[in-house]
Amino acid sequence: MKTQTEKILKILRIVAWIAFVGSVTIFGLTIATVVISIILPDAKINFSGIIMNQAELRKTHLIAYLFIFSFTLTWAFLNIQLWKSVKNVLYKINMQKPFSMEVANVLEKIGFLLLSIWAVEFISDGYIDYLSKHIEGVEKGFKVSLFYLFNAGIVYIVSQIFKRGVELQEENELTV
């Protein structure tokens, strides 16, 4: 009979798969946005909460335009990596021996991915703020969230606890 934890892990695996597929979809839509904006420069497209006249920005400030899209693509790609790692760690957890160095390392990687996503958000927010002050037609439409930074800290702490759990588990096996 399955324990409550195993049932919850199974549900979380499904949620992680849904989030992973959603992240891949967002990445694909972002790439499609870039392609559409190049093919149809007068198309009205809103992405990442940034309000701008893309046709005008592309004509007058191509580098700024490409930077905005590269930040968006980087953010979307890091989200794919994040959910891929979450999905993988949920499959690697073994309820018989819950602490393993492999799980601890993946958790640490997730923490660094969350930190990277926050850094991309922070840098892109500063860049868009700069653009909004220097280029007419670009308006800042979003704010940096501390959500990713806060979660990065929590996941990193959990990864360190897992590493200590691995040490204790190995010590326990040696003493028995």
C-alpha positions as CSV (number, residue, x, y, z in Angstrom):
1,M,0.0,0.0,0.0
2,K,1.3,3.5,-0.9
3,T,1.9,6.0,1.8
4,Q,0.5,9.5,1.7
5,T,4.0,10.9,0.8
6,E,4.2,8.6,-2.3
7,K,0.8,9.8,-3.4
8,I,1.8,13.4,-3.0
9,L,5.0,12.7,-4.9
10,K,3.0,11.2,-7.8
11,I,0.7,14.3,-7.9
12,L,3.8,16.6,-7.8
13,R,5.4,14.7,-10.7
14,I,2.3,15.4,-12.8
15,V,2.3,19.1,-11.8
16,A,6.0,19.3,-12.6
17,W,5.3,17.8,-16.0
18,I,2.5,20.3,-16.7
19,A,4.8,23.2,-15.6
20,F,7.6,21.8,-17.8
21,V,5.3,21.6,-20.9
22,G,4.0,25.1,-20.1
23,S,7.6,26.4,-19.9
24,V,8.4,24.8,-23.2
25,T,5.3,26.4,-24.7
26,I,6.2,29.8,-23.4
27,F,9.7,29.5,-24.9
28,G,8.1,28.5,-28.2
29,L,5.7,31.4,-28.1
30,T,8.5,33.8,-27.4
31,I,10.5,32.5,-30.3
32,A,7.3,32.8,-32.5
33,T,6.9,36.4,-31.3
34,V,10.4,37.2,-32.4
35,V,9.8,35.6,-35.8
36,I,6.4,37.2,-36.3
37,S,7.8,40.6,-35.3
38,I,10.6,40.2,-37.9
39,I,8.2,39.0,-40.7
40,L,5.4,41.4,-39.8
41,P,7.1,44.5,-38.2
42,D,3.8,46.4,-37.8
43,A,2.1,43.6,-35.8
44,K,1.0,44.6,-32.3
45,I,2.6,42.1,-29.9
46,N,2.8,42.5,-26.1
47,F,5.3,40.3,-24.2
48,S,6.7,40.2,-20.7
49,G,4.5,43.0,-19.6
50,I,6.5,45.5,-21.6
51,I,4.4,48.1,-23.5
52,M,6.2,49.3,-26.6
53,N,5.8,50.0,-30.3
54,Q,7.8,47.1,-31.6
55,A,8.0,48.3,-35.2
56,E,9.3,51.7,-34.2
57,L,11.7,50.3,-31.6
58,R,13.1,47.8,-34.1
59,K,13.6,50.4,-36.8
60,T,15.2,53.0,-34.5
61,H,16.9,50.9,-31.7
62,L,17.6,47.4,-33.1
63,I,20.1,46.6,-30.3
64,A,17.7,47.5,-27.6
65,Y,14.9,45.5,-29.3
66,L,17.2,42.4,-29.5
67,F,18.3,42.8,-25.9
68,I,14.7,42.8,-24.7
69,F,13.9,39.6,-26.7
70,S,17.2,38.0,-25.5
71,F,16.2,38.7,-21.9
72,T,12.8,37.2,-22.5
73,L,14.3,34.1,-24.2
74,T,16.9,33.6,-21.5
75,W,14.2,33.9,-18.8
76,A,12.0,31.3,-20.7
77,F,15.0,29.0,-21.2
78,L,15.9,29.1,-17.5
79,N,12.3,28.2,-16.6
80,I,12.5,25.2,-18.8
81,Q,15.7,24.1,-17.1
82,L,14.1,24.8,-13.7
83,W,11.1,22.6,-14.3
84,K,13.2,19.9,-16.0
85,S,15.3,19.8,-12.8
86,V,12.2,19.8,-10.5
87,K,10.7,17.0,-12.6
88,N,14.0,15.0,-12.4
89,V,14.4,15.4,-8.6
90,L,10.8,14.2,-8.0
91,Y,11.7,11.0,-9.9
92,K,15.0,10.5,-8.1
93,I,13.6,10.7,-4.6
94,N,13.6,7.2,-3.1
95,M,11.4,6.8,0.0
96,Q,13.4,3.9,1.3
97,K,16.6,6.0,1.4
98,P,15.4,9.6,1.0
99,F,18.8,11.3,1.4
100,S,21.1,10.9,-1.6
101,M,23.9,13.1,-2.9
102,E,22.3,13.0,-6.3
103,V,19.0,14.6,-5.0
104,A,21.0,17.1,-2.9
105,N,23.0,18.2,-6.0
106,V,19.9,18.6,-8.1
107,L,18.2,20.6,-5.3
108,E,21.3,22.8,-5.2
109,K,21.1,23.2,-9.0
110,I,17.5,24.2,-8.6
111,G,18.5,26.9,-6.1
112,F,21.0,28.3,-8.5
113,L,18.5,28.2,-11.4
114,L,16.0,30.2,-9.3
115,L,18.8,32.7,-8.4
116,S,19.6,33.0,-12.2
117,I,16.0,33.6,-13.1
118,W,15.8,36.3,-10.5
119,A,19.1,37.9,-11.8
120,V,17.8,37.9,-15.4
121,E,14.6,39.5,-14.1
122,F,16.6,42.1,-12.1
123,I,18.9,43.0,-15.0
124,S,16.1,43.1,-17.6
125,D,14.0,45.3,-15.3
126,G,16.9,47.7,-14.9
127,Y,17.5,47.8,-18.6
128,I,13.8,48.4,-19.5
129,D,13.7,51.1,-16.8
130,Y,16.7,52.7,-18.5
131,L,15.1,52.4,-22.0
132,S,11.8,53.8,-20.7
133,K,13.7,57.0,-19.6
134,H,15.7,57.3,-22.8
135,I,13.5,56.0,-25.6
136,E,10.1,57.3,-26.3
137,G,7.4,54.6,-26.7
138,V,8.9,52.1,-24.2
139,E,7.0,51.9,-20.9
140,K,8.0,49.9,-17.9
141,G,5.1,47.4,-17.4
142,F,6.4,45.0,-14.7
143,K,8.4,45.0,-11.5
144,V,11.1,42.5,-10.3
145,S,9.6,40.0,-7.9
146,L,11.6,38.7,-5.0
147,F,9.7,35.4,-5.4
148,Y,12.6,33.7,-7.2
149,L,15.2,35.1,-4.9
150,F,13.3,34.0,-1.8
151,N,12.7,30.5,-3.2
152,A,16.3,30.2,-4.3
153,G,17.4,30.7,-0.7
154,I,14.9,28.2,0.6
155,V,15.8,25.5,-1.9
156,Y,19.5,26.1,-1.3
157,I,19.0,25.6,2.4
158,V,17.0,22.4,1.8
159,S,19.8,21.1,-0.5
160,Q,22.3,21.7,2.4
161,I,20.0,19.9,4.8
162,F,19.9,17.0,2.3
163,K,23.7,16.9,2.1
164,R,23.9,16.7,5.9
165,G,21.2,14.0,5.7
166,V,23.4,12.0,3.3
167,E,26.3,12.3,5.8
168,L,24.2,11.2,8.7
169,Q,22.7,8.3,6.7
170,E,26.2,7.1,5.7
171,E,27.4,7.4,9.3
172,N,24.4,5.4,10.4
173,E,25.1,2.7,7.9
174,L,28.7,2.4,9.0
175,T,27.8,2.1,12.7
176,V,25.2,-0.6,12.1
